[in-house]
Amino acid sequence: MPTNILVVDDLPQKLLVYRAMLEELGQNIIEARSGEEALKQVLRYDFSVILLDVNMPALDGFETARLIRNRKRSTHTPIIFITAFADEVRTMEGYAHGAVDFMMAPVVPEILRAKIRVFVELFRLNRQVMRQAEEQIALADERTKRLAAEEANRNLSFLATSGAVLGKSLDFAATLQDVARLGVPYLADSAYVAVPAIDGIGWTAVAARKNDADQVMFEKDVARQALPEHLSTAIDRIFAQRDLKRPGEVDPAIESTGLMLIQALQARGQTIGVLALKRDTPRGPFTPTEEDVAETLASRGAVALDNAQLYWNLREADRQRNEFLSMLAHELRNPLAPIRNSVEILRSEGLNAADLARSRDMIGRQVDQLIRLVDDLLDASRITQGKIRLKLQPVDVAVVVEHALEASRPEIEARRHRFHVDVPSAPLHVMGDATRLAQVLTNLINNAAKYTPTEGEIWFRVRAADDGSIVMSVRDSGIGIPQEMLNRVFDLFIQVDRTLDRSVGGLGIGLTVVRRLVEMHNGRVEVRSAGIGKGSEFTILLPKCEPVAANPAPVPEQANGTKTESASCRLLIVDDNRDSADSLGLLLTLSGYSPQIAYDGHAAVALAKTLRPDVVLLDIGLPGLNGYEVARRLRADVDTKAACLIAITGYGQDENGRLAQQAGFDRHFVKPVVFDELLAAISKWKLAGP
């Protein structure tokens, strides 16, 4: 292929001569009559050689050569100066401006053609080398792209296989092994996965290793000392971050040490474990692409493990629910059996006074037990839903302790325990709800009594700590708590006693209530036990506060009305449960009242119109016309708007009390109502007057 040759001279006849000399070379001859025109041609074409006259007007040959050399594409284009006047100085100046040769005019055609032919050939060879280099670069680029595509396909195939494998099972142990196995041998020679134990106690690790036959070998429950040092350190750091950082604050890539890549396993913004991939020295360090693949594997593995954990939690919750229902049935049947037996005894003829009293007391005790069970259930429900409201005020700890000890004494005396109490004489105060704090202490003392064999020992101690907190502890010599249960005893429906006889009873919700109530008081509760048969100790820590000026103690409400006053009180009972209404009516009759009874809402409104009751004991859950609507209608009627409306209902949530107040009720009692409290409420209304 012809190359371009540029001939520059200001004389047309010389240009014609040079063209005649060079035509037989078969190249493209391009002419320029000035330096400026030569520069324009250099901008348009690439030249194998340039013949340049030195003596030209305006822009001479040397300046033209300098400008040609300043252009990047023509920096190395050979320039041959042609001049009629040559001395050593001008020759040196020409070479300084980039000349490769000097020829004296007149030019010998054969010499000119020989020199031009050399530069043309060099130009062709240079172009060929450049073309070959470009082809090699293109081939290398194509090969690189092909290899990258093949690697990308392999990685995509690996990740697709990983996704299929990890989506196959919801078994936690199997998923744990799959996460470790998938990294070997594709990414590493060995892989480790460490996660918290599924029961929440400690942690567990599995390993997958490639043997000499390229087979993957598993190791379950890898010992801590068998783990690589970097991984052991990372586990400590990750597990510390799980407790100290908010979700999403732990970087997915924990660290890379060249031959070991450690990834945090994260799901739903939480770090749930660690994946470590380890290579032997001959294989070399991880590449950035392999690190990306490992991160994707860790992400998918974390989701699979999280799903398996959620599935395990769901099954565990279902098991606990079934177990709880079984416990609940057991605990309800226990008091119901003696109640039913006592009813049969009361039906017997010729019953003496002692048997009558014993049956009556038996029914009372068992009803109290049922009430405690229901109250525990309601407290657990309210706490879970965040519906408990505390009445916070400075409370004397001694008063709370006195109430708790009084409530716990029957349980302790029944089991003949030796009870040691250590309470300082100096008053200590906490900001709290006295009733709820007494409930907490009563629960702990009763637990200690139940889980301590007959004639055991219980120690109750109160002290002021140096950090300004009040410490209350209950220690016993009872059955103790296994180490694996210490972190779970405060969970809902969890009990240490799993024996068939269920000798200590309970629903497994008391300690949950204790923990939540203590936390609501800005405190904390701790448990310690040396193990089975070595007793246990529960400790409550509450912030201390300063006392306030004491208010006069309220005068207790008393049912001090006389039979004459009772008889003058027009009283209406409304309840669709006939046994409940009739039994309450009988009790009130025995107390000197003459109540009227209605068994539904419409009958109540009609009866109230003629009776004009002073007090209405009204159930909420009535068919047709509920208790709230009955109350509103009574308040709207001029004949009954001044009556005292007392709700007696099985609905005991705070919301029910609020709705009752809005409907016009004066008081709200939850079934089974304590009869003396009901009499006190009626008596208080009579004393105050309508």
PyMOL commands that set and color helices and strands:
alter all, ss='L'
color gray80, all
select helices_A, chain A and resi 12-25+35-44+61-70+72-74+88-96+109-166+172-182+224-226+229-244+281-283+288-347+353-384+397-414+434-450+483-485+510-520+563-567+578-590+601-611+627-636+654-663+675-688
alter helices_A, ss='H'
color red, helices_A
select strands_A, chain A and resi 4-8+28-32+49-53+79-83+101-104+190-196+203-210+216-219+253-256+260-267+270-278+393-396+418-422+429-432+457-464+469-476+524-528+536-543+571-574+596-598+615-618+644-649+667-670
alter strands_A, ss='S'
color yellow, strands_A
deselect
rebuild
show_as cartoon
